[in-house]
Amino acid sequence: MAMARRAGSRSKTESTITRGVNKVFGFVRAAEFEILCVLFIIITFIIFKDLTSRPEYNQILVKRQDGGFWPY
């Protein structure tokens, strides 16, 4: 019972900024996997987009070494 009273009074003595920061950290801990997946997809997209926007690399993706194009 003393711990419940202590925990309840602690949140009242914390500032609004501290409670907000604690909630943000709690959210990041809960959604860590999803955040990392989204970051991986965004970084991969940016790198692939950069590679395909350069003409010299774009030719590697669409042409064969002997000068012909892919049949498909």
JOJO-V596736 format. One record per residue. N is the residue number from 1. PHI is phi in degrees with one decimal (none if undefined). PSI is psi as a letter, one per 30 degrees, with the letter a starting at -180 (NA if undefined). D_LAST is the distance of its C-alpha to the last C-alpha in Angstrom with 2 decimals. Layout:
BEGIN
n: <N | N>
phi: <PHI | PHI>
psi: <PSI | PSI>
d_last: <D_LAST | D_LAST>
END
This chain:
BEGIN
n: <1 | 2 | 3 | 4 | 5 | 6 | 7 | 8 | 9 | 10 | 11 | 12 | 13 | 14 | 15 | 16 | 17 | 18 | 19 | 20 | 21 | 22 | 23 | 24 | 25 | 26 | 27 | 28 | 29 | 30 | 31 | 32 | 33 | 34 | 35 | 36 | 37 | 38 | 39 | 40 | 41 | 42 | 43 | 44 | 45 | 46 | 47 | 48 | 49 | 50 | 51 | 52 | 53 | 54 | 55 | 56 | 57 | 58 | 59 | 60 | 61 | 62 | 63 | 64 | 65 | 66 | 67 | 68 | 69 | 70 | 71 | 72>
phi: <none | -67.2 | -69.0 | -64.7 | -65.2 | -67.0 | -65.6 | -67.7 | -75.0 | -65.1 | -67.7 | -76.8 | -85.6 | -74.4 | -75.7 | -64.9 | -64.9 | -63.1 | -64.6 | -65.2 | -63.8 | -62.1 | -68.0 | -64.2 | -63.7 | -63.0 | -64.6 | -64.4 | -63.7 | -72.8 | -108.8 | -60.9 | -63.6 | -65.6 | -63.8 | -65.3 | -63.2 | -64.4 | -62.4 | -62.1 | -64.8 | -65.6 | -64.4 | -62.0 | -62.2 | -64.4 | -65.7 | -65.3 | -63.1 | -65.4 | -65.9 | -78.1 | -82.3 | -87.1 | -61.1 | -67.5 | -81.6 | -65.2 | -66.6 | -62.7 | -77.1 | -113.5 | -113.8 | -83.7 | -68.6 | -81.7 | 101.9 | -83.9 | -93.9 | -63.8 | -71.4 | -105.9>
psi: <e | e | e | e | e | e | e | e | f | e | f | f | f | k | l | e | e | e | e | e | e | e | e | e | e | e | e | e | e | e | g | e | e | e | e | e | e | e | e | e | e | e | e | e | e | e | e | e | e | e | e | f | f | k | e | e | e | e | e | e | f | f | l | l | f | g | f | l | l | k | f | NA>
d_last: <72.62 | 73.25 | 69.59 | 68.49 | 70.98 | 69.90 | 66.16 | 66.96 | 69.13 | 66.60 | 64.06 | 66.81 | 67.80 | 64.27 | 63.29 | 60.62 | 58.38 | 58.72 | 57.86 | 54.83 | 53.57 | 54.17 | 52.16 | 49.22 | 49.32 | 49.58 | 46.48 | 44.51 | 45.69 | 44.63 | 41.16 | 40.37 | 37.25 | 35.73 | 36.58 | 34.96 | 31.72 | 31.56 | 32.34 | 29.64 | 26.97 | 28.35 | 28.54 | 25.00 | 23.74 | 25.91 | 24.80 | 21.03 | 21.75 | 23.85 | 21.33 | 18.54 | 21.23 | 22.07 | 20.30 | 20.66 | 18.98 | 16.24 | 15.29 | 15.11 | 12.47 | 10.05 | 11.23 | 11.96 | 15.69 | 16.10 | 15.05 | 11.70 | 8.54 | 5.54 | 3.82 | 0.00>
END
